[in-house]
Amino acid sequence: MLHVYCYGMVSPSTVYILDTKFAFPRPNGYAETGRTIPSIGGEAANSAIILAKLGVRTKLDGNWLDSKRASKVLRLLTTYGIDTSRLRTLPHHGTEEIVIADATSRTIFGNYAAFHCGERQWNEPNGADIKNADFVALDPYFREESIDCANLCIKHSTPYVTLDCPYDGFIAQHAAAVVVSHELRNRLYLGRDLHTVFRHYLRRCTGLVIFTFGSEELWYGRRGMRMRKYRPYQITPVDTCGAGDSFRAGILYSLLTGWNDARTIDFAAAVAACVCLTTPHTLNAPGLEGVEDFMRRNRRPS
């Protein structure tokens, strides 16, 4: 069985899903919650869950968990057969998030900014796990340790997929694929021509480059090739939490399988669409058979 090492964010999460009659309110506004659901946040955690559902043996490593909340997270993760033996629990550490979701958006409240600018609260990447893995899902948020993870991948010839890295950064430049969302573009490249930014990625990165735009057309390409566009599956989402994380997992699974870029993008988009049709986050998303069934039912004209 194929094996993936996921290094990155894991966070306890509580999802408040708004009643369908309401959208996320403006300041001083009002909305009613329909359901409240315990879940798991974090890019690495959601990617690991999707990969496990797709039949990939998955090991999760990353930030430390608060000992008061860790049991909920570990219990949910082990339900999917994910190896959590590397996760460490300590009092008063880690992150926690509250997500408020309506049909088209998700708004996150948490302590991520304080977590990232404070003292280190995450493991160093494990070289043996990287060497033994067929692929790595790498979150870029752990400062030098994330760069160390990329270097270990290169040392052991283990390809990795990452997300939201700047084009002049080491992690993006050596990835088998990098997925860039509006969050990074708005933070680093706001006001710049995105076609120019995309070309910068293509010139500097050795792998597949993908710009996502939510439900709008995404862009993808490789160095020396023209940019291509892809229109995602048109759905009425139930919950968009974890869509980007699951899209990355779909990319990684497709590269593991050896598919070409067009099929890779189509499959990853289908995985993300299936996640958006369930709630919360990735917990109740379908496995491989369900994703393939969704693709058959929503087959595009050739």
Summary of the structure (lengths in Angstrom):
residues: 302
radius of gyration: 18.3
end to end distance: 32.8
largest distance: 54.8
contacts: 1045
relative contact order: 0.15
helix: 36%
strand: 24%
